[in-house]
Amino acid sequence: MASNAFIAFQKNEESRCIVEAIVEDNPGAVVTDQPAMVKVDVPNRLVIKRSTVEEKMGREFDLQELQLHLITISGHLDETDEEFTLSWNS
């Protein structure tokens, strides 16, 4: 049985761009929009690619900036300069 990796952000303009990037790079992503936050669930593995976020924001982006908007995560975290990955091993 698959488990969802998920991430939730404060609702603001920058996190909107991050969520757009996640949806583009993660087929099967499900976005739950709430008044103060936005949550994204992806079966098994969620990847945030720096290059896609930069494309959506129209500027350079350091993945450490995710921390400014992050509320919570679920999954095993693996982070490089290029990708932020949450996953569940079967």
Contacts in CASP RR format, 6 or more apart in sequence:
PFRMAT RR
TARGET T0000
AUTHOR 0000-0000-0000
METHOD contacts of the structure
MODEL  1
MASNAFIAFQKNEESRCIVEAIVEDNPGAVVTDQPAMVKVDVPNRLVIKR
STVEEKMGREFDLQELQLHLITISGHLDETDEEFTLSWNS
2 43 0 8 1.000
2 44 0 8 1.000
2 88 0 8 1.000
2 90 0 8 1.000
3 43 0 8 1.000
3 44 0 8 1.000
3 88 0 8 1.000
4 41 0 8 1.000
4 42 0 8 1.000
4 43 0 8 1.000
4 44 0 8 1.000
4 74 0 8 1.000
4 88 0 8 1.000
5 41 0 8 1.000
5 42 0 8 1.000
5 43 0 8 1.000
5 44 0 8 1.000
5 45 0 8 1.000
5 46 0 8 1.000
5 73 0 8 1.000
5 74 0 8 1.000
5 75 0 8 1.000
5 86 0 8 1.000
5 87 0 8 1.000
5 88 0 8 1.000
6 39 0 8 1.000
6 40 0 8 1.000
6 41 0 8 1.000
6 42 0 8 1.000
6 46 0 8 1.000
6 73 0 8 1.000
6 74 0 8 1.000
6 75 0 8 1.000
6 86 0 8 1.000
7 22 0 8 1.000
7 39 0 8 1.000
7 40 0 8 1.000
7 46 0 8 1.000
7 48 0 8 1.000
7 70 0 8 1.000
7 72 0 8 1.000
7 73 0 8 1.000
7 74 0 8 1.000
7 86 0 8 1.000
8 37 0 8 1.000
8 38 0 8 1.000
8 39 0 8 1.000
8 40 0 8 1.000
8 70 0 8 1.000
8 71 0 8 1.000
8 72 0 8 1.000
8 73 0 8 1.000
9 15 0 8 1.000
9 18 0 8 1.000
9 19 0 8 1.000
9 37 0 8 1.000
9 38 0 8 1.000
9 39 0 8 1.000
9 69 0 8 1.000
9 70 0 8 1.000
9 71 0 8 1.000
10 36 0 8 1.000
10 37 0 8 1.000
10 69 0 8 1.000
10 70 0 8 1.000
10 71 0 8 1.000
11 33 0 8 1.000
11 34 0 8 1.000
11 35 0 8 1.000
11 36 0 8 1.000
11 37 0 8 1.000
11 38 0 8 1.000
12 69 0 8 1.000
14 57 0 8 1.000
14 65 0 8 1.000
14 68 0 8 1.000
14 69 0 8 1.000
15 38 0 8 1.000
15 69 0 8 1.000
16 38 0 8 1.000
17 53 0 8 1.000
17 56 0 8 1.000
17 57 0 8 1.000
18 48 0 8 1.000
18 53 0 8 1.000
18 56 0 8 1.000
18 66 0 8 1.000
18 69 0 8 1.000
19 31 0 8 1.000
19 38 0 8 1.000
19 40 0 8 1.000
20 56 0 8 1.000
21 48 0 8 1.000
21 49 0 8 1.000
21 52 0 8 1.000
21 53 0 8 1.000
21 55 0 8 1.000
21 56 0 8 1.000
22 29 0 8 1.000
22 40 0 8 1.000
22 42 0 8 1.000
22 46 0 8 1.000
22 47 0 8 1.000
22 48 0 8 1.000
23 29 0 8 1.000
23 31 0 8 1.000
23 40 0 8 1.000
24 52 0 8 1.000
24 56 0 8 1.000
25 47 0 8 1.000
25 48 0 8 1.000
25 49 0 8 1.000
25 52 0 8 1.000
26 40 0 8 1.000
26 42 0 8 1.000
26 45 0 8 1.000
26 46 0 8 1.000
26 47 0 8 1.000
28 42 0 8 1.000
28 43 0 8 1.000
29 40 0 8 1.000
29 41 0 8 1.000
29 42 0 8 1.000
29 46 0 8 1.000
30 40 0 8 1.000
30 41 0 8 1.000
30 42 0 8 1.000
31 38 0 8 1.000
31 39 0 8 1.000
31 40 0 8 1.000
32 38 0 8 1.000
32 39 0 8 1.000
32 40 0 8 1.000
32 41 0 8 1.000
37 71 0 8 1.000
40 46 0 8 1.000
42 86 0 8 1.000
44 87 0 8 1.000
44 88 0 8 1.000
44 90 0 8 1.000
45 85 0 8 1.000
45 86 0 8 1.000
45 87 0 8 1.000
45 88 0 8 1.000
46 85 0 8 1.000
46 86 0 8 1.000
46 87 0 8 1.000
47 83 0 8 1.000
47 84 0 8 1.000
47 85 0 8 1.000
48 63 0 8 1.000
48 66 0 8 1.000
48 83 0 8 1.000
48 84 0 8 1.000
48 85 0 8 1.000
49 82 0 8 1.000
49 83 0 8 1.000
50 61 0 8 1.000
50 62 0 8 1.000
50 63 0 8 1.000
50 81 0 8 1.000
50 82 0 8 1.000
50 83 0 8 1.000
51 82 0 8 1.000
53 61 0 8 1.000
53 63 0 8 1.000
54 60 0 8 1.000
54 61 0 8 1.000
63 79 0 8 1.000
63 81 0 8 1.000
63 82 0 8 1.000
63 83 0 8 1.000
63 84 0 8 1.000
66 84 0 8 1.000
73 86 0 8 1.000
74 86 0 8 1.000
75 86 0 8 1.000
75 87 0 8 1.000
75 88 0 8 1.000
76 86 0 8 1.000
76 87 0 8 1.000
76 88 0 8 1.000
76 89 0 8 1.000
77 84 0 8 1.000
77 85 0 8 1.000
77 86 0 8 1.000
78 84 0 8 1.000
78 85 0 8 1.000
78 87 0 8 1.000
79 85 0 8 1.000
END
